[in-house]
Amino acid sequence: MSTVYRITHRTDYSYEKPVTSSYGQLHMLPRELPTQRIRSASVDIDPQPELYRERIDFFGNRAAYFALHEPHRHLSVSVTSVVEVQARAAELSLFGQQSWEEVRDVVAAGGDNIPHEALQHLLDSPRVTAAEVYRDYAATAIRPGQGAFEAVAALCTQIHADFEYKPGSTSVTTTLEQAFSKRRGVCQDFAHLGIACLRSLGLPARYVSGYLETDPPPGRPKLMGADGSHAWLSVFIPEAGWVDIDPTNDQFVGDRYITTAIGRDYGDVPPMNGVIYTTGKTEKLDVAVDVLVVEPAAL
């Protein structure tokens, strides 16, 4: 069984003074996965750039690059994708009997069944550093000998309970240490904290960005633009592979999640980043994300 979504992610910049040149990189194009198939994906940039290229980055993500040299006071970048997401098999209990310590030791020993990709996500990254404070925090949620899946779920439940989800309380420049001290933040902060805790325990963990189809309040219609970019984490369990879990919503990732990019932390996969040349500043930034279930007849 699968669900088809249409995702529109639009970013509009307005500038105080003319921008002579803009250089941007996008990580908003969904990637192919065993549980995710891309039916279509397109990028529309206004003004039209002189240069537009796509590549597969180091982590296997579909990244786009553009260069715009026409003077402009407004820049609009819109990405539209149609993605089919398969329902995830209920395999979480199959390898749940192996303890998280066994997973740690197997990964540390290496071997042919541990991919290099998993080993690199044991290492510190620019925004997520393993530390005793995160190991101690994880130890308050995870019991010795606890099954790997149960341990990861317990950690995410604790993050969900201990930290307040408060948009605007942090920004993309907020450090993990600051968010941990404030005990509030957004999905990016909660994913970073979960990754730091798991890496501090010796478990490979990575950052996942994408979208989550959200339900409107009871009796209310779904609002356009009410959705936003989302982030969660993924932990490597030998034999089971990468298992995604969302500490913001305290649940394992299912078929309401659409993956765009995977990296060590947010710094590897921001939706859009770049450089502009101007003597002014950005006057206004508007971002609207819509995630809609597509009826078959509408395709």
Secondary structure, DSSP 8 states (H G I E B T S, - for coil): -EEEEEEEEEEEEEEEEEESEEEEEE--S---BTTEEEEEEEEEEES--SEEEEEE-TTS-EEEEEEE-S-EEEEEEEEEEEEEEE---S-TTTTTTSBHHHHHHHHHH--TTS-HHHHHTTS-BTTB---HHHHHHHHTT--TT-BHHHHHHHHHHHHHHHSEE-TTSS-TT--HHHHHHHTEE-HHHHHHHHHHHHHHTT--EEEEEEEE-----TT----TT-B-EEEEEEEEETTTEEEEEETTTTEE--TTEEEEEEESSGGG--SEEEEEE-SS-EEEEEEEEEEEE--GGG-
